[in-house]
Amino acid sequence: MEDLVIEIGTEELPASVVNPALLFLKEKLSQILQTESIETYATPRRLAFYAPNYENRELISQEEIWGPPLKVAYDEEGKPTKALLGFLSKNDATLEELSVGERGKGKYVVLRRVKKEGTALDKLEREFEELLLSVPLPKRMRWTASKRLTFSRPVRWLLALYGSAVVPIKFGDLAADRYTYGHRLLSPGRLELKDAKDYINLLKENYVIPSYRERQRIIEEEIERLSAQVGGKPEYPQGLVDEVVNLVEYPFGVMGEFEERFLELPDKVIITVCAHHQRFFCVSREDKLANYFIGISNNRPVDDRIVKGYQKVIRARLEDALFFYREDLKTPLDALVPRLKEVLVHPKIGSLLDKTYKMKEIAELLCRKLSCSKEVMDKVLRAVELSKADILTQMVNEMDELQGYMGRVYALKQGEDEEVALALEEQYRPRSQEDEAPNTLTGALLALADKIYDLVAFFNAGEIPKGSSDPYGLRRAAFGVFRILEGRGWDIDVREVFPIMGEVRNQDELEAFLSARLESYLADYGYDTVRSALEVFTPFRPYKVIGTSKLLSSLKKEDKFISIVESYRRIVKILPEGWRGDKVREELLKEEEEKNLFKLLREYESRSIKDPLELLPLREAIDRLFDKVMIMDKDREVRENRLSLLYRLRNLYRRFGELSKLVIEEA
């Protein structure tokens, strides 16, 4: 056994590509090489895979070749027929190699052979080019005359060693050898690797830290160390550390500063400018942003040239931001609203101004449904009116991730109600599964109106998410609707907004989409509980589906509830498919058991039952009915009357979902 290393050397890869490509290739290589012991390494210039003590096994597979049926293969004397002899000749086989196998209801002769495919590394050599071409990448480049060879960035070298021997993999005309490259600026260039086991040390000696986790640790330590030097704490914008880790091969921290006058800008603007444009980290002192930033360089800062370059760039960016900020404040958000007619949401939907008008109607409907006070409704409608205005500001035009936040900042500066202003930022929450829903009532209603509008409008326009494609974020919108309704306890029927939206097309597709998203949203509670709820309650009432699914999940393992499910299954098992009769005629109830059960049923039907366990007393009466009474009586009227009684019982149980869909684990 020897160590195995494979390295794909490239021009600098986009940071967002590195980790997904690494995971994909690791999975595929594990299958080809038949090992789970593959370590992954990556920098912007390389994707590497290292298997210590790898055994290059011979690949052996069993090949089955089916011949003619047994009765056709041999004659009455047991001698091979022409059909069998032809089969043997075609496959260069002898009678001794044959065996008999069963397929379907018949017996056939079958030729079983052990097929040798060479070693795992032989297979890698055959499949390597297709493997690289199969990596899912957002964009691919061509850098040779071949139209076939593409990758995220040009592939410049391949290194592949098994012990000290080169593994002859190829990508087009590029063949693997034993050479790699160190740091582009701090190493001599091409490096010879004599043995796979020396791979990590060779890179480190030449200023390449191949481990993602090690680079991450160094970067975080540098950021913390430099922040402490000025008595501050670092700000970590979401995802920035992960991005920076894949932008450098050997990280060096650099502290810079900017003029204090830029602190006039809102903190998030400065943090976004630094992160968005330069991948810099800001520093706070005493809960206020300080005029320092930290950059992570891929080159050793031997003098002040790097920091001066950083400061020059960030000064220009902040100067622009300050100009945008001051200019934006000269125009009230109110004045920007009419100009929303110039911004198209979608050719089949209309402008942002059209959306604002519709959202106002939806928000007003929601407020009425929830019996909101006039004060609350006024705040919500004002928030809706201003909700999209900041899209037309210069700041948001430059950095669209500040949408909503700048609306809040400008609204407060212009004297708007504090909750209205905060709602302008909260309308986009939750942005992810980890994000919180809006905290304010105004923000929750604005966000709900926005997301419901998007779902109905885009489905109406035929923009239905397919596969992984979701350009308008409709899966995220559905998730947001569920989170808000669940958190607030609002049982809203989405269909009530349909009249506001005009003619609603693709309603069935929207219903199926919401069902699928609810199954995903409630996956932790079990798909059977969600499907049980969806069988009875429409996904257009998400809160009802969510509450029912959670309730069923909590009860599923209780013996008392299992008893209720068993009763229900006895009921639905005997009901003919499609039976809908529910009129029970008391004069046709002959037996005491059915009379008593009907009396109990009517008591339950008149009550508001919130817990399915309240149905437990029905179990004994149902069992007595089935044990003592012939449901399928010869008299048609009596039979149908008993079926109607059972159908009414079925409907009572179905207040809590289609219980027959539940998967009950037997003890």
Beta strands, then each sheet from edge to edge (+ up, - down):
strand 1: 2-10
strand 2: 39-43
strand 3: 46-54
strand 4: 58-69
strand 5: 98-103
strand 6: 106-119
strand 7: 155-162
strand 8: 165-166
strand 9: 170-171
strand 10: 174-175
strand 11: 179-181
strand 12: 190-192
strand 13: 233-234
strand 14: 252-257
strand 15: 281-285
strand 16: 288-297
strand 17: 344-346
strand 18: 350-351
sheet 1: 2+ 3- 1+ 7- 8+
sheet 2: 4+ 6- 5+
sheet 3: 9+ 10-
sheet 4: 11+ 12-
sheet 5: 13+ 15- 16+ 14-
sheet 6: 17+ 18-
end
